[in-house]
């Protein structure tokens, strides 16, 4: 199509390379090229990588460092700058490869319907300081919401817990929390709690987590993998229904023990 549009004539039949050419092409460039499955990228996420947006965000972050009397070139102050993020964990284990007799009609793991899950807020910094996870259950547990997702009330309740840990660690204030722009993070009660406890909140640009928050992403990926393994260890019968609420505390303790 390109050659036809550009009115170019090639040595190929109908201006289109055949299977033999493509086989040799991939063989010739096998050390430089590889075939990948293209992943869809939302328009909003793609636009978030605009250079102006990125520069503005880091200018805001730099000014926040100055407000916190924090030298951006001093690595000792890494313990004053925190990242916070939430993720969801399913109560059913993910599938893995299994060994089965040849000819078996179906290979399945009986589990719950997969709709039961929990939200977990994780907070840490580059100084390897990580606070206990804040777990949100649906109607039961340490924090509860109608939707089992983090809401303003739950996040606002977490801020004093974060402040308590800061004081226990004798970290000089003000401290900075970098977070995404979820509605639960920017409510009035959250801002008032942060201001009262001398905490600076820095909101990242929309849909930008993937290109600047590698620390939290790696921690969450590791936590999710560890959590699924913990669920598998908890299976004690051929039919796994769901994570028992009675054992959930023990589960979360083991979940984040590293």
Buried (B, 14 or more C-beta within 10 A) or exposed (E): EEBEEEEEEEEEEEEEBEEEEEEEEEEEEEEEEEEEEEEEEEEEBEEBBEEEBBEEBEEBBEEBBEEBEBEEEEEEBBBBBBBBBBBEBBBBBBEEEEEEEEEEEEEEBEBBEEEBBBBBBBBBBEBEBBBEBBBBBBEEBBBEBEEBBBBBBBBBBBBEBBBEBBEEEEBEBBBBBBBBEBEBBBBEEBBEBBEEBEBBBBBBBBBBBEEBBEBBBEBBEEBBEBBBBBBEEBEEEEEBEBBEEEEBEEBBEBBBEE
